[in-house]
Each structure stands twice: as structure tokens, then as C-alpha cells.
Amino acid sequence: MNLNGLDVFVIILFFLSMLLVGVWSYFRSKNADDYFVAGGKLPWWLAGISHHVSGHSGAVFVAYAAVAYTHGFTMYMWWAFPVGFVIMASAKVFPVYWVRLRKNFMIQSPLEYLKTRYDLTTQQIMAWSGVILKVFDVGAKWAAIGVLLNVVGGIPMITGILISGVVTLLYVTFGGLWGVIITDVIQFVVQVLGSIVMFVLVVERFGGTHSIVGIWEQLPPEHSQLFNDPYSAAFVAVMFFLYFLSYNGGSWSLATRYISSPSEREASKAAWLSGFLYLIWPLILFFPMWAAPLILPGLEDPSTSYGHLMLEILPQGMIGLVIASLFAATMGMTSSDVNTIAAVITRDILPVVSKRFERDKHPLRTARITTFIFTLATLVIAINYERFGGVLGLIVNWFGALLGPTALPLLFGLLPAFKSCGPKTAIISIAAGLLTFAITKNITLNSLALEVGLPTMVAAVIYIGVGLISKTAPEKVTNLLTALKKPTSAH
């Protein structure tokens, strides 16, 4: 065990604060509307910070740290830069549409509008496939924190997964979205403090601020390149499109941040804040990871580089703060996912499975039970993470490849240019994308860009192609898209 009493105290204090927020939020959530969309009263700065925190997890310090260790600056180019760019470029489009959907159609889940936009079958296919996909994605996030705790604290993998998972399970089950949002802010502050400590100590180790540029002269030349094979320009282009789909609402929890905003202007401001943080903050966050090969040369397992770096750089007493920041990164994303998935299950799936839920007299209780069961399922996947190709395999290959086909009809269905794309088009594009994924998993493509992007490319060609060819649309779709064009009142 590498943790002393002060480290343990800081970690316990962090977890206690999470639980206290859960208790406070329990009394704040009076109904399902509060529980899932914060009553549509989420201020832009809270929504922006939460959108940012919910967009990455402890996997950054495991899977992405491994890429930073082995390939250098390209890590920023294929993750942080495209994410920040696509969020800011779309700030006046999708955030606005999500607010209008809540105000005009009273949605609490990002998938509710699909029943009108397409039909019930399409909505159910997207709901079920998305929920199953998220079980694996959230499981990967728990596994990532388990890897780090094992390296830094000598804590067994399963113990680390269960500690973070159970605490999150408690505060998100009781607190709902308000619990998630307030803990996101606390987690962001803790993450910033922990990461700044690491940044400053690494800079000092190399002799001062000139090392921010100087380390690149000591690293292999390819580490300072924008693109470093297999993370080629083509791969980055693919990731741009995937992030465009994901961060504008394809990742349902991120759509919820906009849906919960009180006005269109507030939702746009939230997007600008989140995008700005993605462009600037990772440059500080990744610096220790980029410098790691100079401090810890020849690591057999690069995914443990950040954990070993903490042990090498941090004085006793500070490790607890940085571990808390790693917990914060993971719990921020997973709790957001869990809350939104619970909304989809409660609002979109259960009423179809059983008529009893259409007239549910206790929707808040149902929401909490759903949240609890889904979280348990993700923890089971986390404990068995190695069977699915490890953390990076789960996040990039599985989630990255499968997200696009399911997110495409959700986002493009909001755009007037594709109003003629009906249920058949949506279902065929999803099926074609999933089939492509199944085929690419069993053949060698020799291109990471194709391996990750081909399922989405195939789905996009079908969906966009139909949208360009056909021009007719049902009246209900025309009415929905017409309503989305009109600004709503500020409150």
C-alpha cells in the first residue's frame, strides 16, 4: 500500500462530500422532471462544467495516458482539439434544438422525440442498442479507475471498481440529475487541483517553465508531430465526425445538459464553456503524460504510466488529492451516463414493455430503481473488463465504432435537410452500421481509421443518401421540424 494516513483522509473526505450531495439532492428532487432534467432550471455555467466533466473519465489517465506515452502530442489532436472544436462550432444549433424539444414536446429523455420523428419501432431499436452499448462503456470507465488504484495504492482491481461504483450508485440513485451536477462541479474543482499539482511538479523537475517546450527536444521526433501512425490524419478526421455526433447529443448524457437548460441562450453558453475547456485544459492535463517517457523510460505497460508517475513525482499526502481527482473524472462521466440511461429506460422502454408503466403512479421511485439496477450491470462488466479487450478496446473499438450508427439518426433527425429520412432509412442505416462493425471485427483492415470509422461511414452514406434523394416527409415530421425552427421564450 502506497498511501499514508493523509492520503486516505483526503480520499475519504472526497467520498463523504459525494454522499452528502446525494442526500441534499434527494430532497431537491420532488418529481421525475427534477430527477432527470433538473426541472429545466440548470444555469449555463453548471451545465457547461457538467458537460465538460461528463465527456471524459478516468480512462483519460489509463488508455489516453498510454497513447500520450507512446505517441506524444497526437493524443491532443485526436481527442481534445476535435471535441472542443465540434462543440463550439455547433453551439447555436443542437443545444438550441434540445431546449426547444423539451419546451415544445415536454421531453425528459433524448430519445422521446424519436417516436414522433420516426416511429415506435425505431425508437425502441435505438433505445435498446444504446442502453446495451452504455453498459459496456460505463463498465470500461470503472475498469480504468480500478487499474489506476491498483498501480498507485496497491488496491485490488475489484475493490477499486466497487468503491467508486458503490458510492456513485448511492448518490446518483438518490440525488438524480441535481446530485450529478453538483458532484460534477466538486469533481471538476478536485480534478483541476490534482492536475495542476502534477503539472507544476513535472515542470519543476525539468527545471522550470522553459521545459514546457524543451521536453519535445528530448523526446523522439515523432512525439511532437500532429499525427503519429496509427493515429493518422484520416483517423483524426474520423474522430472529428464521431465526436460531432457524440458531444452534440449522440452520447445521451451530454444532450441532457442542454435539455435541462432554462433557455436556448443558456444552452449555447454552456456549449461554449465546455468547448473552451476542452481546447485549453487538456494541454495542462496531458503535459505530465507527454513527459512521462523521460521520467519513466521503458515501461512495459504504458497504461500504468500515470499511476507510476504519481508515485515518482508526488510527495506523500498529495497522492490522495490526485487519486481523488481521478475518481472525480470517472464518477463525473459515469454518474451522468447512468442518470440519462435511467431516463431512457424509464421514459422510453418500460412503458412499451408493460402498460403498467404508462400510468405509473410512482415515477420517481421507478426512476431510482432503474438507476440502481443499471449501475449494478455496469459494475459486472467492469469486473470482467479483460474479456472485452481491456479499457482502450472497450472505449475506442467498441464504443467508438458502435456509437456512430446509433447516434446518426438521433442527431440528423433534427435537421430539416434530412426530413425525408423515415423509419426504414433510420433502421437500415443502423443495421448496416452494426453489420459493418461485426464484419470489421473479424477481418484485418490495417487501418485504425477504417476499423473505428467504417461502421459510421456506411451508416452515414445510407442515411444522408436517402435524405438527398427523397424530398417527401410525413406531416407529423414536417410539423416537428417546423416547431424546432421557432425560438422559444427565455423561461
C-alpha positions in Angstrom: 0.0 0.0 0.0 1.5 3.3 -1.1 -1.0 5.6 0.7 -0.3 7.2 4.0 -2.9 8.5 6.6 -3.2 11.9 5.0 -3.8 10.4 1.5 -6.5 8.1 2.9 -8.1 11.0 4.8 -8.4 13.2 1.6 -10.0 10.3 -0.3 -12.5 9.6 2.5 -13.3 13.3 2.7 -13.9 13.3 -1.1 -16.3 10.4 -0.9 -18.2 11.8 2.1 -18.8 15.0 0.1 -20.2 13.0 -2.7 -22.6 11.2 -0.4 -23.7 14.4 1.3 -24.5 15.9 -2.0 -26.6 12.8 -2.8 -28.6 13.3 0.5 -29.1 17.0 -0.3 -30.2 16.2 -3.8 -32.6 13.6 -2.6 -34.7 16.3 -1.0 -34.2 18.6 -4.0 -35.8 16.1 -6.5 -39.5 16.3 -5.9 -40.6 14.6 -9.1 -39.2 12.8 -12.2 -38.8 16.1 -14.0 -36.4 17.3 -11.3 -34.7 13.9 -11.2 -34.0 13.6 -14.9 -33.7 17.3 -16.2 -33.3 19.4 -13.0 -36.7 20.9 -13.7 -35.2 22.7 -16.8 -33.5 25.1 -14.5 -29.8 24.3 -15.0 -27.7 27.5 -15.2 -25.3 27.7 -18.1 -22.1 27.6 -16.1 -23.3 24.5 -14.2 -24.4 22.9 -17.5 -21.1 23.8 -19.2 -18.9 22.4 -16.4 -21.0 19.3 -16.2 -21.0 18.8 -20.0 -17.2 19.0 -19.9 -16.7 16.7 -16.9 -19.3 14.2 -18.3 -17.3 14.0 -21.5 -14.3 12.2 -20.1 -13.4 9.9 -17.3 -10.5 8.1 -15.5 -9.9 6.4 -18.8 -8.0 9.6 -19.8 -5.4 8.6 -17.2 -5.2 5.0 -18.4 -6.0 4.5 -22.1 -5.2 8.0 -23.2 -2.1 8.3 -21.0 -0.8 5.2 -22.7 -1.2 6.9 -26.1 0.4 10.1 -24.8 3.4 7.9 -23.5 3.9 6.0 -26.7 2.8 8.5 -29.4 3.0 12.0 -27.9 1.1 15.2 -28.9 -1.2 13.3 -31.3 -3.3 12.4 -28.3 -4.4 16.1 -28.1 -5.0 16.2 -31.8 -7.4 13.2 -31.9 -9.3 13.8 -28.7 -9.3 17.2 -27.0 -8.9 19.5 -30.1 -11.7 17.9 -32.2 -14.0 17.6 -29.2 -13.6 21.3 -28.3 -13.9 22.4 -32.0 -17.1 20.4 -32.7 -18.9 21.6 -29.5 -18.2 25.3 -30.2 -19.0 25.0 -33.9 -22.4 23.6 -33.1 -23.1 25.8 -30.1 -26.0 27.6 -31.8 -27.5 24.5 -33.4 -28.0 21.3 -31.4 -28.1 22.8 -27.9 -30.9 25.1 -29.1 -32.8 22.2 -30.7 -32.6 20.2 -27.4 -34.1 23.1 -25.4 -36.9 23.5 -27.9 -37.7 19.8 -27.8 -38.1 20.0 -24.0 -40.3 23.1 -24.1 -42.4 22.1 -27.1 -42.7 18.4 -26.6 -42.1 18.0 -22.8 -39.2 15.5 -23.2 -37.1 14.3 -20.3 -35.1 11.7 -22.3 -33.2 12.5 -25.6 -35.0 9.6 -27.3 -38.6 10.6 -26.6 -38.9 12.7 -29.7 -38.0 9.8 -31.9 -41.5 8.3 -31.6 -42.8 11.3 -33.5 -39.8 11.8 -35.7 -39.7 8.1 -36.9 -42.0 5.6 -35.1 -42.1 3.4 -32.0 -40.1 0.6 -33.5 -37.2 2.9 -34.5 -37.2 4.5 -31.1 -37.1 1.1 -29.3 -34.2 -0.2 -31.5 -32.2 2.9 -30.7 -33.1 2.8 -27.0 -32.2 -0.9 -26.5 -29.0 -0.8 -28.6 -27.9 2.4 -26.8 -28.6 1.0 -23.4 -26.7 -2.2 -24.1 -23.8 -0.2 -25.6 -23.6 2.1 -22.5 -23.4 -0.9 -20.1 -20.0 -1.7 -21.8 -18.9 1.9 -22.0 -19.6 2.7 -18.3 -18.0 -0.6 -17.4 -14.8 0.5 -19.1 -14.7 3.7 -17.1 -15.0 1.7 -13.8 -12.2 -0.6 -15.0 -10.0 2.4 -15.8 -10.1 3.7 -12.2 -9.5 0.1 -10.9 -6.3 -0.1 -13.0 -5.0 3.2 -11.5 -5.8 2.4 -7.9 -4.1 -0.9 -8.3 -0.9 0.8 -9.5 -0.9 3.7 -7.1 -2.4 2.3 -3.9 -1.9 -1.4 -4.3 -5.7 -1.7 -4.1 -7.0 -4.8 -5.8 -8.8 -4.1 -9.1 -12.2 -5.3 -7.9 -12.0 -3.4 -4.7 -11.2 -0.1 -6.6 -14.1 -0.7 -9.0 -16.6 -1.4 -6.2 -15.5 1.6 -4.0 -16.1 4.1 -6.8 -19.1 2.2 -8.2 -21.0 1.8 -5.0 -20.5 5.5 -3.9 -21.7 6.7 -7.3 -24.6 4.2 -7.2 -25.7 5.8 -3.9 -25.5 9.5 -4.8 -26.9 9.2 -8.3 -29.7 6.8 -7.3 -30.9 9.2 -4.5 -30.0 12.5 -6.0 -30.8 12.3 -9.7 -29.5 15.0 -12.0 -29.1 17.6 -9.3 -26.9 15.1 -7.5 -24.9 14.5 -10.6 -24.5 18.2 -11.5 -23.3 19.4 -8.0 -20.9 16.5 -7.7 -19.6 17.3 -11.2 -18.7 20.8 -10.0 -16.9 19.4 -6.9 -15.2 16.8 -9.1 -14.1 19.4 -11.6 -12.5 21.5 -8.8 -10.8 18.5 -7.3 -9.6 17.4 -10.8 -8.2 20.8 -11.6 -6.3 21.0 -8.2 -4.9 17.5 -8.6 -3.8 18.0 -12.2 -2.3 21.4 -11.6 -0.2 19.9 -8.8 1.1 17.2 -11.2 1.8 19.8 -13.9 3.7 22.1 -11.6 5.8 19.3 -10.1 6.7 17.9 -13.5 7.7 21.4 -14.8 9.9 22.0 -11.8 11.5 18.6 -12.2 12.7 19.6 -15.7 14.0 23.0 -14.5 11.2 25.5 -14.9 8.7 26.8 -17.5 11.1 26.5 -20.4 10.6 22.8 -20.1 7.1 23.1 -21.5 8.7 23.5 -24.9 12.0 21.9 -24.0 10.8 18.3 -23.3 9.9 17.9 -27.0 13.6 18.2 -28.0 14.4 15.3 -25.7 11.5 13.1 -26.8 11.6 11.1 -30.1 10.8 13.4 -33.0 7.5 11.7 -33.9 6.2 12.6 -30.4 5.9 16.3 -31.4 4.1 15.5 -34.7 0.4 16.3 -35.0 -0.3 12.8 -36.5 1.7 9.7 -35.4 0.7 6.4 -37.0 -1.7 4.7 -36.5 -3.3 8.0 -35.3 -3.1 9.4 -38.9 -4.9 12.5 -40.3 -7.6 10.1 -41.6 -8.1 8.7 -38.1 -8.4 12.2 -36.7 -10.9 13.1 -39.5 -13.0 10.0 -38.5 -12.8 11.1 -34.8 -14.0 14.6 -35.7 -17.2 13.1 -37.2 -17.7 10.7 -34.3 -17.2 13.5 -31.7 -19.6 15.7 -33.7 -22.2 13.0 -33.2 -21.3 12.1 -29.6 -20.8 15.5 -27.9 -23.8 17.2 -29.5 -26.2 14.6 -28.1 -25.3 11.2 -29.6 -23.9 10.5 -26.1 -27.3 10.9 -24.4 -26.0 12.3 -21.1 -24.5 15.3 -23.0 -27.8 16.0 -24.6 -29.3 16.1 -21.2 -27.1 19.0 -20.2 -28.8 21.0 -23.0 -32.3 19.7 -22.4 -32.0 20.8 -18.8 -31.1 24.4 -19.7 -33.7 27.1 -19.0 -33.3 28.8 -22.4 -31.7 28.5 -25.8 -29.1 31.2 -24.9 -28.1 29.4 -21.7 -27.7 26.1 -23.6 -25.4 27.8 -26.2 -23.3 29.4 -23.5 -23.0 26.1 -21.8 -21.6 24.6 -25.1 -19.1 27.5 -25.5 -17.8 26.9 -22.0 -17.5 23.2 -22.4 -15.8 23.5 -25.8 -13.3 26.2 -24.5 -12.4 23.9 -21.5 -11.7 21.1 -24.0 -9.3 23.2 -26.1 -7.3 24.7 -23.1 -7.5 22.4 -20.1 -6.0 19.1 -21.7 -2.8 21.0 -22.6 -2.2 21.2 -18.8 -3.7 17.8 -18.1 -1.6 15.9 -20.7 1.7 17.6 -20.1 2.9 15.1 -17.4 1.7 12.2 -19.6 3.8 13.6 -22.5 6.8 14.0 -20.2 6.4 10.5 -18.7 8.8 8.7 -21.1 11.6 10.9 -19.9 10.9 10.3 -16.2 9.9 6.6 -16.6 11.6 5.2 -19.7 10.9 1.7 -20.9 7.6 1.0 -19.2 6.3 -2.5 -20.2 2.6 -1.4 -19.8 2.1 2.3 -20.9 -1.4 2.3 -19.5 0.1 2.3 -16.0 2.3 5.4 -16.8 0.2 8.0 -15.0 0.0 5.8 -11.9 3.7 5.3 -11.8 4.3 9.0 -12.5 2.2 9.9 -9.4 4.4 7.6 -7.2 7.5 9.1 -8.7 6.6 12.8 -8.6 4.1 13.4 -5.8 5.1 13.8 -2.1 3.2 11.7 0.5 0.0 13.4 1.3 -0.5 14.8 -2.2 -1.2 11.3 -3.7 -4.6 11.3 -2.0 -5.6 14.6 -3.8 -4.7 13.3 -7.2 -6.4 9.9 -6.6 -9.5 11.9 -5.6 -9.2 13.8 -8.9 -9.0 10.5 -10.8 -12.1 9.3 -9.0 -13.7 12.6 -9.8 -13.1 12.3 -13.6 -14.6 8.8 -13.7 -17.5 9.4 -11.4 -18.5 12.6 -13.2 -18.9 10.8 -16.5 -20.4 7.5 -15.2 -23.0 9.2 -13.0 -24.1 11.3 -15.9 -24.4 8.3 -18.1 -26.3 6.3 -15.5 -28.8 9.1 -14.9 -29.6 9.6 -18.6 -29.8 5.9 -19.3 -32.2 5.6 -16.4 -34.3 8.3 -18.1 -34.4 6.4 -21.4 -35.3 3.1 -19.7 -38.0 4.7 -17.5 -39.5 7.0 -20.2 -38.9 5.1 -23.4 -38.5 1.4 -22.7 -40.6 0.4 -19.7 -43.9 2.0 -20.9 -43.6 -0.2 -24.1 -42.6 -3.3 -22.1 -45.6 -3.0 -19.8 -48.7 -0.9 -19.9 -48.5 -0.5 -16.1 -45.6 2.0 -16.5 -47.7 4.2 -18.8 -49.9 5.0 -15.8 -47.0 4.8 -13.2 -48.2 6.4 -10.0 -44.7 6.4 -8.6 -42.4 7.6 -11.5 -39.7 8.9 -9.1 -39.4 5.5 -7.3 -39.3 3.7 -10.7 -36.5 6.1 -11.8 -34.4 5.3 -8.7 -34.9 1.5 -9.0 -33.9 1.7 -12.7 -30.8 3.7 -11.9 -29.8 1.2 -9.2 -30.1 -1.9 -11.5 -28.4 -0.3 -14.5 -25.4 0.7 -12.3 -25.1 -2.8 -10.9 -24.9 -4.1 -14.5 -22.1 -1.8 -15.4 -20.1 -2.9 -12.4 -20.4 -6.5 -13.5 -18.9 -5.6 -16.9 -16.1 -3.6 -15.2 -15.1 -6.6 -13.1 -14.8 -8.7 -16.4 -13.2 -5.9 -18.5 -10.3 -8.0 -19.8 -12.7 -10.3 -21.7 -13.7 -7.3 -23.9 -10.2 -6.2 -25.0 -9.2 -4.1 -22.0 -10.0 -0.4 -21.3 -8.9 1.1 -24.6 -10.5 -1.8 -26.5 -13.8 -1.1 -24.8 -13.7 2.7 -25.3 -12.2 3.2 -28.8 -13.1 0.0 -30.6 -16.4 -0.9 -29.1 -18.0 2.4 -28.1 -16.3 4.4 -30.8 -17.4 2.1 -33.6 -20.9 1.5 -32.4 -21.8 5.0 -31.3 -22.0 6.5 -34.8 -24.6 4.2 -36.3 -27.0 4.7 -33.4 -26.3 8.5 -32.9 -26.7 9.4 -36.6 -30.5 9.1 -36.9 -30.9 10.8 -33.5 -29.0 14.0 -34.4 -29.6 14.2 -38.2 -33.3 13.6 -37.5 -33.3 17.1 -36.0 -32.1 18.7 -39.3 -34.5 19.9 -42.0 -32.2 18.7 -44.7 -33.0 15.1 -43.8 -36.7 15.4 -43.1 -37.4 12.7 -45.7 -35.4 10.1 -43.9 -38.1 8.0 -42.3 -38.2 4.9 -40.0 -36.9 2.5 -42.7 -33.9 4.7 -43.5 -33.0 5.0 -39.8 -33.3 1.3 -39.1 -31.4 0.2 -42.3 -28.6 2.7 -41.6 -28.3 1.4 -38.0 -28.4 -2.2 -39.2 -25.8 -1.6 -41.9 -23.5 0.1 -39.4 -23.8 -2.7 -36.9 -23.3 -5.3 -39.6 -20.2 -3.5 -40.8 -18.9 -3.5 -37.2 -19.4 -7.3 -36.9 -17.5 -7.8 -40.2 -14.6 -5.5 -39.4 -14.1 -7.3 -36.0 -13.4 -10.5 -38.0 -11.1 -9.1 -40.7 -7.8 -7.2 -40.7 -8.0 -3.7 -42.1 -4.5 -2.4 -41.3 -6.1 1.0 -40.6 -7.3 2.2 -37.3 -9.3 4.9 -39.1 -11.3 2.3 -41.0 -11.6 0.0 -38.0 -13.2 2.7 -35.9 -14.9 4.7 -38.6 -16.2 2.3 -41.2 -19.5 1.4 -39.4 -20.4 5.1 -39.1 -19.3 5.8 -42.7 -21.6 3.1 -44.0 -24.5 4.2 -41.8 -23.9 7.9 -42.9 -23.8 7.1 -46.6 -27.2 5.3 -46.4 -28.9 7.9 -44.2 -27.5 11.0 -46.0 -28.0 9.4 -49.4 -31.7 8.9 -48.8 -32.0 12.4 -47.4 -30.6 13.9 -50.6 -32.6 11.7 -53.0 -36.1 11.8 -51.4 -37.9 15.1 -50.6 -41.2 14.0 -49.2 -41.9 13.8 -45.5 -44.9 12.9 -43.3 -46.9 15.8 -41.9 -46.0 14.9 -38.3 -42.3 15.2 -39.2 -42.8 18.5 -41.0 -44.7 19.9 -38.0 -42.0 18.7 -35.6 -39.1 20.3 -37.6 -41.2 23.5 -38.1 -41.6 23.7 -34.3 -37.8 23.3 -33.9 -37.2 26.3 -36.2 -39.1 28.7 -33.9 -37.3 30.3 -30.9 -38.9 29.6 -27.6 -39.4 32.1 -24.7 -36.4 32.6 -22.3 -38.2 30.9 -19.4 
